[in-house]
C-alpha cells in the first residue's frame, strides 16, 4: 500500500469514529429528553387526578348544600314528577 492509501484509510477510520461519537451523543441527548418528558407527563397526570378528585368532591351533594347555604340560597326538596 502506498502512503496516500494508508492516510486515506486512517482518515476514513477517524471520520467513522467521529460519526459514531456524534451519533452516541445525540442518542444520549434524546434519551435524556425522553426521560424528562416522561417525568413531566407523570407530574401532569398526578395534577390531573388531583383536580378530578377535587371536582368530584365539589360536585357532591353535601358540598352543594354547604355552598348554597353560604350563598343564602333556599333549597327546595325535589318533588315527584307529575304524569
PyMOL Python script that loads the backbone (N, CA, C, O; Angstrom):
from pymol import cmd

cmd.read_pdbstr("""\
ATOM      1  N   UNK A   1       0.848  -1.180   0.000  1.00  0.00           N
ATOM      2  CA  UNK A   1       0.000   0.000   0.000  1.00  0.00           C
ATOM      3  C   UNK A   1       0.889   1.238   0.000  1.00  0.00           C
ATOM      4  O   UNK A   1       1.975   1.258   0.580  1.00  0.00           O
ATOM      5  N   UNK A   2       0.404   2.228  -0.649  1.00  0.00           N
ATOM      6  CA  UNK A   2       1.170   3.466  -0.705  1.00  0.00           C
ATOM      7  C   UNK A   2       0.805   4.328   0.492  1.00  0.00           C
ATOM      8  O   UNK A   2      -0.180   4.069   1.184  1.00  0.00           O
ATOM      9  N   UNK A   3       1.589   5.325   0.718  1.00  0.00           N
ATOM     10  CA  UNK A   3       1.380   6.240   1.842  1.00  0.00           C
ATOM     11  C   UNK A   3       0.038   6.957   1.703  1.00  0.00           C
ATOM     12  O   UNK A   3      -0.663   7.151   2.696  1.00  0.00           O
ATOM     13  N   UNK A   4      -0.321   7.344   0.505  1.00  0.00           N
ATOM     14  CA  UNK A   4      -1.595   8.054   0.317  1.00  0.00           C
ATOM     15  C   UNK A   4      -2.788   7.159   0.656  1.00  0.00           C
ATOM     16  O   UNK A   4      -3.774   7.633   1.220  1.00  0.00           O
ATOM     17  N   UNK A   5      -2.704   5.869   0.318  1.00  0.00           N
ATOM     18  CA  UNK A   5      -3.795   4.944   0.649  1.00  0.00           C
ATOM     19  C   UNK A   5      -3.876   4.730   2.159  1.00  0.00           C
ATOM     20  O   UNK A   5      -4.968   4.660   2.724  1.00  0.00           O
ATOM     21  N   UNK A   6      -2.731   4.627   2.801  1.00  0.00           N
ATOM     22  CA  UNK A   6      -2.719   4.455   4.260  1.00  0.00           C
ATOM     23  C   UNK A   6      -3.337   5.672   4.926  1.00  0.00           C
ATOM     24  O   UNK A   6      -4.138   5.541   5.851  1.00  0.00           O
ATOM     25  N   UNK A   7      -2.961   6.872   4.448  1.00  0.00           N
ATOM     26  CA  UNK A   7      -3.533   8.104   5.012  1.00  0.00           C
ATOM     27  C   UNK A   7      -5.040   8.173   4.742  1.00  0.00           C
ATOM     28  O   UNK A   7      -5.806   8.621   5.595  1.00  0.00           O
ATOM     29  N   UNK A   8      -5.454   7.732   3.568  1.00  0.00           N
ATOM     30  CA  UNK A   8      -6.879   7.714   3.232  1.00  0.00           C
ATOM     31  C   UNK A   8      -7.637   6.769   4.167  1.00  0.00           C
ATOM     32  O   UNK A   8      -8.697   7.128   4.678  1.00  0.00           O
ATOM     33  N   UNK A   9      -7.107   5.574   4.395  1.00  0.00           N
ATOM     34  CA  UNK A   9      -7.753   4.607   5.291  1.00  0.00           C
ATOM     35  C   UNK A   9      -7.805   5.162   6.712  1.00  0.00           C
ATOM     36  O   UNK A   9      -8.836   5.057   7.377  1.00  0.00           O
ATOM     37  N   UNK A  10      -6.716   5.746   7.181  1.00  0.00           N
ATOM     38  CA  UNK A  10      -6.699   6.330   8.530  1.00  0.00           C
ATOM     39  C   UNK A  10      -7.696   7.478   8.621  1.00  0.00           C
ATOM     40  O   UNK A  10      -8.409   7.610   9.616  1.00  0.00           O
ATOM     41  N   UNK A  11      -7.744   8.305   7.584  1.00  0.00           N
ATOM     42  CA  UNK A  11      -8.705   9.414   7.562  1.00  0.00           C
ATOM     43  C   UNK A  11     -10.140   8.929   7.599  1.00  0.00           C
ATOM     44  O   UNK A  11     -10.977   9.500   8.298  1.00  0.00           O
ATOM     45  N   UNK A  12     -10.426   7.873   6.846  1.00  0.00           N
ATOM     46  CA  UNK A  12     -11.778   7.315   6.846  1.00  0.00           C
ATOM     47  C   UNK A  12     -12.123   6.714   8.204  1.00  0.00           C
ATOM     48  O   UNK A  12     -13.255   6.846   8.670  1.00  0.00           O
ATOM     49  N   UNK A  13     -11.157   6.055   8.841  1.00  0.00           N
ATOM     50  CA  UNK A  13     -11.408   5.480  10.169  1.00  0.00           C
ATOM     51  C   UNK A  13     -11.672   6.585  11.190  1.00  0.00           C
ATOM     52  O   UNK A  13     -12.554   6.448  12.039  1.00  0.00           O
ATOM     53  N   UNK A  14     -10.910   7.681  11.111  1.00  0.00           N
ATOM     54  CA  UNK A  14     -11.124   8.811  12.020  1.00  0.00           C
ATOM     55  C   UNK A  14     -12.511   9.410  11.780  1.00  0.00           C
ATOM     56  O   UNK A  14     -13.225   9.717  12.734  1.00  0.00           O
ATOM     57  N   UNK A  15     -12.896   9.577  10.507  1.00  0.00           N
ATOM     58  CA  UNK A  15     -14.211  10.131  10.186  1.00  0.00           C
ATOM     59  C   UNK A  15     -15.327   9.232  10.714  1.00  0.00           C
ATOM     60  O   UNK A  15     -16.303   9.716  11.288  1.00  0.00           O
ATOM     61  N   UNK A  16     -15.181   7.940  10.520  1.00  0.00           N
ATOM     62  CA  UNK A  16     -16.191   6.996  11.022  1.00  0.00           C
ATOM     63  C   UNK A  16     -16.262   7.058  12.550  1.00  0.00           C
ATOM     64  O   UNK A  16     -17.349   7.025  13.127  1.00  0.00           O
ATOM     65  N   UNK A  17     -15.118   7.145  13.190  1.00  0.00           N
ATOM     66  CA  UNK A  17     -15.091   7.254  14.656  1.00  0.00           C
ATOM     67  C   UNK A  17     -15.793   8.517  15.131  1.00  0.00           C
ATOM     68  O   UNK A  17     -16.540   8.480  16.109  1.00  0.00           O
ATOM     69  N   UNK A  18     -15.563   9.635  14.449  1.00  0.00           N
ATOM     70  CA  UNK A  18     -16.223  10.889  14.833  1.00  0.00           C
ATOM     71  C   UNK A  18     -17.736  10.806  14.631  1.00  0.00           C
ATOM     72  O   UNK A  18     -18.508  11.319  15.442  1.00  0.00           O
ATOM     73  N   UNK A  19     -18.148  10.161  13.551  1.00  0.00           N
ATOM     74  CA  UNK A  19     -19.586   9.998  13.307  1.00  0.00           C
ATOM     75  C   UNK A  19     -20.213   9.138  14.403  1.00  0.00           C
ATOM     76  O   UNK A  19     -21.304   9.443  14.883  1.00  0.00           O
ATOM     77  N   UNK A  20     -19.538   8.079  14.793  1.00  0.00           N
ATOM     78  CA  UNK A  20     -20.057   7.215  15.861  1.00  0.00           C
ATOM     79  C   UNK A  20     -20.179   7.979  17.170  1.00  0.00           C
ATOM     80  O   UNK A  20     -21.184   7.857  17.870  1.00  0.00           O
ATOM     81  N   UNK A  21     -19.161   8.767  17.505  1.00  0.00           N
ATOM     82  CA  UNK A  21     -19.201   9.558  18.740  1.00  0.00           C
ATOM     83  C   UNK A  21     -20.346  10.571  18.682  1.00  0.00           C
ATOM     84  O   UNK A  21     -21.059  10.759  19.668  1.00  0.00           O
ATOM     85  N   UNK A  22     -20.521  11.221  17.531  1.00  0.00           N
ATOM     86  CA  UNK A  22     -21.601  12.204  17.390  1.00  0.00           C
ATOM     87  C   UNK A  22     -22.966  11.530  17.521  1.00  0.00           C
ATOM     88  O   UNK A  22     -23.855  12.061  18.186  1.00  0.00           O
ATOM     89  N   UNK A  23     -23.137  10.368  16.896  1.00  0.00           N
ATOM     90  CA  UNK A  23     -24.414   9.659  16.986  1.00  0.00           C
ATOM     91  C   UNK A  23     -24.723   9.218  18.415  1.00  0.00           C
ATOM     92  O   UNK A  23     -25.867   9.299  18.861  1.00  0.00           O
ATOM     93  N   UNK A  24     -23.712   8.758  19.120  1.00  0.00           N
ATOM     94  CA  UNK A  24     -23.932   8.353  20.523  1.00  0.00           C
ATOM     95  C   UNK A  24     -24.298   9.564  21.383  1.00  0.00           C
ATOM     96  O   UNK A  24     -25.136   9.466  22.280  1.00  0.00           O
ATOM     97  N   UNK A  25     -23.673  10.687  21.106  1.00  0.00           N
ATOM     98  CA  UNK A  25     -24.013  11.914  21.848  1.00  0.00           C
ATOM     99  C   UNK A  25     -25.453  12.326  21.605  1.00  0.00           C
ATOM    100  O   UNK A  25     -26.170  12.675  22.543  1.00  0.00           O
ATOM    101  N   UNK A  26     -25.878  12.287  20.349  1.00  0.00           N
ATOM    102  CA  UNK A  26     -27.263  12.631  20.021  1.00  0.00           C
ATOM    103  C   UNK A  26     -28.236  11.630  20.629  1.00  0.00           C
ATOM    104  O   UNK A  26     -29.319  12.003  21.077  1.00  0.00           O
ATOM    105  N   UNK A  27     -27.851  10.373  20.642  1.00  0.00           N
ATOM    106  CA  UNK A  27     -28.691   9.351  21.248  1.00  0.00           C
ATOM    107  C   UNK A  27     -28.850   9.598  22.744  1.00  0.00           C
ATOM    108  O   UNK A  27     -29.946   9.451  23.287  1.00  0.00           O
ATOM    109  N   UNK A  28     -27.776   9.968  23.402  1.00  0.00           N
ATOM    110  CA  UNK A  28     -27.833  10.250  24.838  1.00  0.00           C
ATOM    111  C   UNK A  28     -28.710  11.472  25.110  1.00  0.00           C
ATOM    112  O   UNK A  28     -29.483  11.485  26.068  1.00  0.00           O
ATOM    113  N   UNK A  29     -28.589  12.496  24.266  1.00  0.00           N
ATOM    114  CA  UNK A  29     -29.432  13.686  24.428  1.00  0.00           C
ATOM    115  C   UNK A  29     -30.904  13.334  24.254  1.00  0.00           C
ATOM    116  O   UNK A  29     -31.753  13.796  25.017  1.00  0.00           O
ATOM    117  N   UNK A  30     -31.204  12.518  23.249  1.00  0.00           N
ATOM    118  CA  UNK A  30     -32.593  12.117  23.006  1.00  0.00           C
ATOM    119  C   UNK A  30     -33.137  11.295  24.171  1.00  0.00           C
ATOM    120  O   UNK A  30     -34.280  11.489  24.586  1.00  0.00           O
ATOM    121  N   UNK A  31     -32.335  10.388  24.696  1.00  0.00           N
ATOM    122  CA  UNK A  31     -32.776   9.571  25.831  1.00  0.00           C
ATOM    123  C   UNK A  31     -33.036  10.447  27.053  1.00  0.00           C
ATOM    124  O   UNK A  31     -33.997  10.220  27.789  1.00  0.00           O
ATOM    125  N   UNK A  32     -32.190  11.439  27.267  1.00  0.00           N
ATOM    126  CA  UNK A  32     -32.367  12.359  28.386  1.00  0.00           C
ATOM    127  C   UNK A  32     -33.659  13.155  28.219  1.00  0.00           C
ATOM    128  O   UNK A  32     -34.402  13.350  29.181  1.00  0.00           O
ATOM    129  N   UNK A  33     -33.921  13.612  27.003  1.00  0.00           N
ATOM    130  CA  UNK A  33     -35.147  14.384  26.744  1.00  0.00           C
ATOM    131  C   UNK A  33     -36.377  13.514  26.945  1.00  0.00           C
ATOM    132  O   UNK A  33     -37.372  13.972  27.507  1.00  0.00           O
ATOM    133  N   UNK A  34     -36.325  12.270  26.495  1.00  0.00           N
ATOM    134  CA  UNK A  34     -37.450  11.348  26.682  1.00  0.00           C
ATOM    135  C   UNK A  34     -37.710  11.146  28.176  1.00  0.00           C
ATOM    136  O   UNK A  34     -38.862  11.121  28.610  1.00  0.00           O
ATOM    137  N   UNK A  35     -36.650  11.003  28.949  1.00  0.00           N
ATOM    138  CA  UNK A  35     -36.808  10.804  30.390  1.00  0.00           C
ATOM    139  C   UNK A  35     -37.443  12.035  31.041  1.00  0.00           C
ATOM    140  O   UNK A  35     -38.341  11.903  31.872  1.00  0.00           O
ATOM    141  N   UNK A  36     -36.978  13.234  30.664  1.00  0.00           N
ATOM    142  CA  UNK A  36     -37.559  14.460  31.228  1.00  0.00           C
ATOM    143  C   UNK A  36     -39.025  14.604  30.842  1.00  0.00           C
ATOM    144  O   UNK A  36     -39.844  15.004  31.669  1.00  0.00           O
ATOM    145  N   UNK A  37     -39.369  14.278  29.581  1.00  0.00           N
ATOM    146  CA  UNK A  37     -40.755  14.376  29.145  1.00  0.00           C
ATOM    147  C   UNK A  37     -41.635  13.357  29.867  1.00  0.00           C
ATOM    148  O   UNK A  37     -42.788  13.646  30.187  1.00  0.00           O
ATOM    149  N   UNK A  38     -41.092  12.162  30.124  1.00  0.00           N
ATOM    150  CA  UNK A  38     -41.850  11.156  30.868  1.00  0.00           C
ATOM    151  C   UNK A  38     -42.122  11.642  32.297  1.00  0.00           C
ATOM    152  O   UNK A  38     -43.233  11.491  32.806  1.00  0.00           O
ATOM    153  N   UNK A  39     -41.114  12.223  32.936  1.00  0.00           N
ATOM    154  CA  UNK A  39     -41.307  12.747  34.289  1.00  0.00           C
ATOM    155  C   UNK A  39     -42.350  13.862  34.297  1.00  0.00           C
ATOM    156  O   UNK A  39     -43.171  13.945  35.211  1.00  0.00           O
ATOM    157  N   UNK A  40     -42.316  14.712  33.284  1.00  0.00           N
ATOM    158  CA  UNK A  40     -43.299  15.793  33.190  1.00  0.00           C
ATOM    159  C   UNK A  40     -44.696  15.228  32.985  1.00  0.00           C
ATOM    160  O   UNK A  40     -45.663  15.730  33.557  1.00  0.00           O
ATOM    161  N   UNK A  41     -44.803  14.176  32.162  1.00  0.00           N
ATOM    162  CA  UNK A  41     -46.094  13.526  31.920  1.00  0.00           C
ATOM    163  C   UNK A  41     -46.657  12.949  33.213  1.00  0.00           C
ATOM    164  O   UNK A  41     -47.844  13.103  33.499  1.00  0.00           O
ATOM    165  N   UNK A  42     -45.812  12.288  33.989  1.00  0.00           N
ATOM    166  CA  UNK A  42     -46.257  11.705  35.259  1.00  0.00           C
ATOM    167  C   UNK A  42     -46.737  12.807  36.204  1.00  0.00           C
ATOM    168  O   UNK A  42     -47.765  12.654  36.864  1.00  0.00           O
ATOM    169  N   UNK A  43     -46.000  13.911  36.270  1.00  0.00           N
ATOM    170  CA  UNK A  43     -46.392  15.033  37.131  1.00  0.00           C
ATOM    171  C   UNK A  43     -47.729  15.618  36.684  1.00  0.00           C
ATOM    172  O   UNK A  43     -48.592  15.896  37.516  1.00  0.00           O
ATOM    173  N   UNK A  44     -47.903  15.804  35.384  1.00  0.00           N
ATOM    174  CA  UNK A  44     -49.159  16.353  34.867  1.00  0.00           C
ATOM    175  C   UNK A  44     -50.331  15.400  35.103  1.00  0.00           C
ATOM    176  O   UNK A  44     -51.442  15.843  35.396  1.00  0.00           O
ATOM    177  N   UNK A  45     -50.086  14.097  34.976  1.00  0.00           N
ATOM    178  CA  UNK A  45     -51.145  13.128  35.267  1.00  0.00           C
ATOM    179  C   UNK A  45     -51.538  13.197  36.739  1.00  0.00           C
ATOM    180  O   UNK A  45     -52.720  13.109  37.073  1.00  0.00           O
ATOM    181  N   UNK A  46     -50.555  13.352  37.611  1.00  0.00           N
ATOM    182  CA  UNK A  46     -50.838  13.466  39.049  1.00  0.00           C
ATOM    183  C   UNK A  46     -51.680  14.714  39.323  1.00  0.00           C
ATOM    184  O   UNK A  46     -52.644  14.660  40.087  1.00  0.00           O
ATOM    185  N   UNK A  47     -51.316  15.831  38.701  1.00  0.00           N
ATOM    186  CA  UNK A  47     -52.102  17.060  38.876  1.00  0.00           C
ATOM    187  C   UNK A  47     -53.517  16.876  38.351  1.00  0.00           C
ATOM    188  O   UNK A  47     -54.475  17.329  38.977  1.00  0.00           O
ATOM    189  N   UNK A  48     -53.656  16.212  37.200  1.00  0.00           N
ATOM    190  CA  UNK A  48     -54.983  15.970  36.628  1.00  0.00           C
ATOM    191  C   UNK A  48     -55.828  15.131  37.575  1.00  0.00           C
ATOM    192  O   UNK A  48     -56.992  15.457  37.813  1.00  0.00           O
ATOM    193  N   UNK A  49     -55.264  14.059  38.117  1.00  0.00           N
ATOM    194  CA  UNK A  49     -56.007  13.205  39.048  1.00  0.00           C
ATOM    195  C   UNK A  49     -56.423  13.997  40.284  1.00  0.00           C
ATOM    196  O   UNK A  49     -57.532  13.826  40.790  1.00  0.00           O
ATOM    197  N   UNK A  50     -55.538  14.857  40.766  1.00  0.00           N
ATOM    198  CA  UNK A  50     -55.883  15.674  41.940  1.00  0.00           C
ATOM    199  C   UNK A  50     -57.041  16.610  41.620  1.00  0.00           C
ATOM    200  O   UNK A  50     -57.958  16.771  42.425  1.00  0.00           O
ATOM    201  N   UNK A  51     -56.996  17.224  40.444  1.00  0.00           N
ATOM    202  CA  UNK A  51     -58.074  18.138  40.035  1.00  0.00           C
ATOM    203  C   UNK A  51     -59.389  17.382  39.854  1.00  0.00           C
ATOM    204  O   UNK A  51     -60.452  17.889  40.212  1.00  0.00           O
ATOM    205  N   UNK A  52     -59.318  16.162  39.294  1.00  0.00           N
ATOM    206  CA  UNK A  52     -60.534  15.370  39.122  1.00  0.00           C
ATOM    207  C   UNK A  52     -61.129  14.974  40.473  1.00  0.00           C
ATOM    208  O   UNK A  52     -62.350  14.962  40.634  1.00  0.00           O
ATOM    209  N   UNK A  53     -60.281  14.655  41.432  1.00  0.00           N
ATOM    210  CA  UNK A  53     -60.772  14.324  42.775  1.00  0.00           C
ATOM    211  C   UNK A  53     -61.422  15.548  43.422  1.00  0.00           C
ATOM    212  O   UNK A  53     -62.473  15.431  44.051  1.00  0.00           O
ATOM    213  N   UNK A  54     -60.809  16.705  43.272  1.00  0.00           N
ATOM    214  CA  UNK A  54     -61.371  17.942  43.818  1.00  0.00           C
ATOM    215  C   UNK A  54     -62.716  18.250  43.154  1.00  0.00           C
ATOM    216  O   UNK A  54     -63.664  18.649  43.830  1.00  0.00           O
ATOM    217  N   UNK A  55     -62.799  18.067  41.851  1.00  0.00           N
ATOM    218  CA  UNK A  55     -64.052  18.305  41.137  1.00  0.00           C
ATOM    219  C   UNK A  55     -65.140  17.348  41.620  1.00  0.00           C
ATOM    220  O   UNK A  55     -66.286  17.755  41.813  1.00  0.00           O
ATOM    221  N   UNK A  56     -64.789  16.097  41.812  1.00  0.00           N
ATOM    222  CA  UNK A  56     -65.760  15.119  42.316  1.00  0.00           C
ATOM    223  C   UNK A  56     -66.243  15.517  43.705  1.00  0.00           C
ATOM    224  O   UNK A  56     -67.427  15.388  44.017  1.00  0.00           O
ATOM    225  N   UNK A  57     -65.321  16.003  44.541  1.00  0.00           N
ATOM    226  CA  UNK A  57     -65.706  16.441  45.886  1.00  0.00           C
ATOM    227  C   UNK A  57     -66.648  17.637  45.807  1.00  0.00           C
ATOM    228  O   UNK A  57     -67.632  17.695  46.543  1.00  0.00           O
ATOM    229  N   UNK A  58     -66.360  18.591  44.924  1.00  0.00           N
ATOM    230  CA  UNK A  58     -67.190  19.791  44.806  1.00  0.00           C
ATOM    231  C   UNK A  58     -68.565  19.485  44.220  1.00  0.00           C
ATOM    232  O   UNK A  58     -69.509  20.237  44.461  1.00  0.00           O
ATOM    233  N   UNK A  59     -68.700  18.411  43.464  1.00  0.00           N
ATOM    234  CA  UNK A  59     -69.982  18.039  42.874  1.00  0.00           C
ATOM    235  C   UNK A  59     -70.852  17.203  43.816  1.00  0.00           C
ATOM    236  O   UNK A  59     -71.995  16.881  43.490  1.00  0.00           O
ATOM    237  N   UNK A  60     -70.317  16.859  44.960  1.00  0.00           N
ATOM    238  CA  UNK A  60     -71.064  16.035  45.912  1.00  0.00           C
ATOM    239  C   UNK A  60     -72.219  16.801  46.528  1.00  0.00           C
ATOM    240  O   UNK A  60     -72.149  18.024  46.650  1.00  0.00           O
ATOM    241  N   UNK A  61     -73.281  16.106  46.919  1.00  0.00           N
ATOM    242  CA  UNK A  61     -74.473  16.752  47.484  1.00  0.00           C
ATOM    243  C   UNK A  61     -74.173  17.576  48.742  1.00  0.00           C
ATOM    244  O   UNK A  61     -74.714  18.668  48.910  1.00  0.00           O
ATOM    245  N   UNK A  62     -73.320  17.060  49.615  1.00  0.00           N
ATOM    246  CA  UNK A  62     -73.012  17.798  50.844  1.00  0.00           C
ATOM    247  C   UNK A  62     -72.329  19.127  50.524  1.00  0.00           C
ATOM    248  O   UNK A  62     -72.645  20.154  51.125  1.00  0.00           O
ATOM    249  N   UNK A  63     -71.405  19.101  49.589  1.00  0.00           N
ATOM    250  CA  UNK A  63     -70.699  20.335  49.229  1.00  0.00           C
ATOM    251  C   UNK A  63     -71.640  21.323  48.545  1.00  0.00           C
ATOM    252  O   UNK A  63     -71.540  22.530  48.766  1.00  0.00           O
ATOM    253  N   UNK A  64     -72.542  20.822  47.723  1.00  0.00           N
ATOM    254  CA  UNK A  64     -73.512  21.709  47.059  1.00  0.00           C
ATOM    255  C   UNK A  64     -74.411  22.356  48.094  1.00  0.00           C
ATOM    256  O   UNK A  64     -74.680  23.555  48.015  1.00  0.00           O
ATOM    257  N   UNK A  65     -74.889  21.568  49.084  1.00  0.00           N
ATOM    258  CA  UNK A  65     -75.710  22.134  50.152  1.00  0.00           C
ATOM    259  C   UNK A  65     -74.942  23.193  50.940  1.00  0.00           C
ATOM    260  O   UNK A  65     -75.481  24.255  51.251  1.00  0.00           O
ATOM    261  N   UNK A  66     -73.688  22.899  51.260  1.00  0.00           N
ATOM    262  CA  UNK A  66     -72.888  23.846  52.039  1.00  0.00           C
ATOM    263  C   UNK A  66     -72.699  25.158  51.286  1.00  0.00           C
ATOM    264  O   UNK A  66     -72.849  26.237  51.858  1.00  0.00           O
ATOM    265  N   UNK A  67     -72.375  25.059  50.017  1.00  0.00           N
ATOM    266  CA  UNK A  67     -72.141  26.272  49.234  1.00  0.00           C
ATOM    267  C   UNK A  67     -73.429  27.049  49.006  1.00  0.00           C
ATOM    268  O   UNK A  67     -73.418  28.279  48.978  1.00  0.00           O
ATOM    269  N   UNK A  68     -74.540  26.334  48.842  1.00  0.00           N
ATOM    270  CA  UNK A  68     -75.828  27.008  48.664  1.00  0.00           C
ATOM    271  C   UNK A  68     -76.199  27.774  49.933  1.00  0.00           C
ATOM    272  O   UNK A  68     -76.703  28.895  49.868  1.00  0.00           O
ATOM    273  N   UNK A  69     -75.943  27.158  51.087  1.00  0.00           N
ATOM    274  CA  UNK A  69     -76.263  27.866  52.335  1.00  0.00           C
ATOM    275  C   UNK A  69     -75.328  29.051  52.554  1.00  0.00           C
ATOM    276  O   UNK A  69     -75.746  30.060  53.121  1.00  0.00           O
ATOM    277  N   UNK A  70     -74.075  28.952  52.120  1.00  0.00           N
ATOM    278  CA  UNK A  70     -73.148  30.089  52.217  1.00  0.00           C
ATOM    279  C   UNK A  70     -73.628  31.258  51.363  1.00  0.00           C
ATOM    280  O   UNK A  70     -73.459  32.420  51.733  1.00  0.00           O
ATOM    281  N   UNK A  71     -74.221  30.943  50.231  1.00  0.00           N
ATOM    282  CA  UNK A  71     -74.706  31.989  49.324  1.00  0.00           C
ATOM    283  C   UNK A  71     -76.107  32.471  49.694  1.00  0.00           C
ATOM    284  O   UNK A  71     -76.636  33.388  49.067  1.00  0.00           O
ATOM    285  N   UNK A  72     -76.704  31.856  50.709  1.00  0.00           N
ATOM    286  CA  UNK A  72     -78.038  32.262  51.149  1.00  0.00           C
ATOM    287  C   UNK A  72     -79.146  31.791  50.225  1.00  0.00           C
ATOM    288  O   UNK A  72     -80.212  32.405  50.173  1.00  0.00           O
ATOM    289  N   UNK A  73     -78.910  30.713  49.499  1.00  0.00           N
ATOM    290  CA  UNK A  73     -79.924  30.179  48.604  1.00  0.00           C
ATOM    291  C   UNK A  73     -80.803  29.194  49.352  1.00  0.00           C
ATOM    292  O   UNK A  73     -80.322  28.391  50.151  1.00  0.00           O
ATOM    293  N   UNK A  74     -82.095  29.267  49.081  1.00  0.00           N
ATOM    294  CA  UNK A  74     -83.032  28.316  49.692  1.00  0.00           C
ATOM    295  C   UNK A  74     -83.103  27.086  48.801  1.00  0.00           C
ATOM    296  O   UNK A  74     -83.294  27.189  47.589  1.00  0.00           O
ATOM    297  N   UNK A  75     -82.950  25.949  49.408  1.00  0.00           N
ATOM    298  CA  UNK A  75     -83.046  24.704  48.659  1.00  0.00           C
ATOM    299  C   UNK A  75     -84.442  24.160  48.765  1.00  0.00           C
ATOM    300  O   UNK A  75     -84.998  24.073  49.859  1.00  0.00           O
ATOM    301  N   UNK A  76     -85.014  23.793  47.644  1.00  0.00           N
ATOM    302  CA  UNK A  76     -86.356  23.219  47.600  1.00  0.00           C
ATOM    303  C   UNK A  76     -86.182  21.728  47.360  1.00  0.00           C
ATOM    304  O   UNK A  76     -85.535  21.329  46.391  1.00  0.00           O
ATOM    305  N   UNK A  77     -86.749  20.904  48.228  1.00  0.00           N
ATOM    306  CA  UNK A  77     -86.603  19.466  48.038  1.00  0.00           C
ATOM    307  C   UNK A  77     -87.277  19.022  46.733  1.00  0.00           C
ATOM    308  O   UNK A  77     -88.273  19.605  46.307  1.00  0.00           O
ATOM    309  N   UNK A  78     -86.723  17.995  46.116  1.00  0.00           N
ATOM    310  CA  UNK A  78     -87.328  17.524  44.865  1.00  0.00           C
ATOM    311  C   UNK A  78     -88.723  16.950  45.103  1.00  0.00           C
ATOM    312  O   UNK A  78     -89.005  16.371  46.152  1.00  0.00           O
ATOM    313  N   UNK A  79     -89.579  17.123  44.113  1.00  0.00           N
ATOM    314  CA  UNK A  79     -90.921  16.573  44.205  1.00  0.00           C
ATOM    315  C   UNK A  79     -91.103  15.525  43.116  1.00  0.00           C
ATOM    316  O   UNK A  79     -90.359  15.482  42.136  1.00  0.00           O
ATOM    317  N   UNK A  80     -92.105  14.690  43.311  1.00  0.00           N
ATOM    318  CA  UNK A  80     -92.383  13.651  42.312  1.00  0.00           C
ATOM    319  C   UNK A  80     -92.894  14.324  41.040  1.00  0.00           C
ATOM    320  O   UNK A  80     -93.695  15.256  41.103  1.00  0.00           O
ATOM    321  N   UNK A  81     -92.434  13.857  39.911  1.00  0.00           N
ATOM    322  CA  UNK A  81     -92.848  14.435  38.637  1.00  0.00           C
ATOM    323  C   UNK A  81     -94.301  14.046  38.353  1.00  0.00           C
ATOM    324  O   UNK A  81     -94.698  12.902  38.576  1.00  0.00           O
ATOM    325  N   UNK A  82     -95.080  14.994  37.866  1.00  0.00           N
ATOM    326  CA  UNK A  82     -96.479  14.689  37.540  1.00  0.00           C
ATOM    327  C   UNK A  82     -96.542  13.965  36.204  1.00  0.00           C
ATOM    328  O   UNK A  82     -95.735  14.211  35.308  1.00  0.00           O
ATOM    329  N   UNK A  83     -97.531  13.055  36.084  1.00  0.00           N
ATOM    330  CA  UNK A  83     -97.647  12.269  34.864  1.00  0.00           C
ATOM    331  C   UNK A  83     -98.846  12.659  34.085  1.00  0.00           C
ATOM    332  O   UNK A  83     -99.101  12.095  33.020  1.00  0.00           O
TER     333      UNK A  83
END
""", "prot")
cmd.dss("prot")
cmd.show_as("cartoon", "prot")
cmd.util.cbc("prot")
cmd.orient("prot")
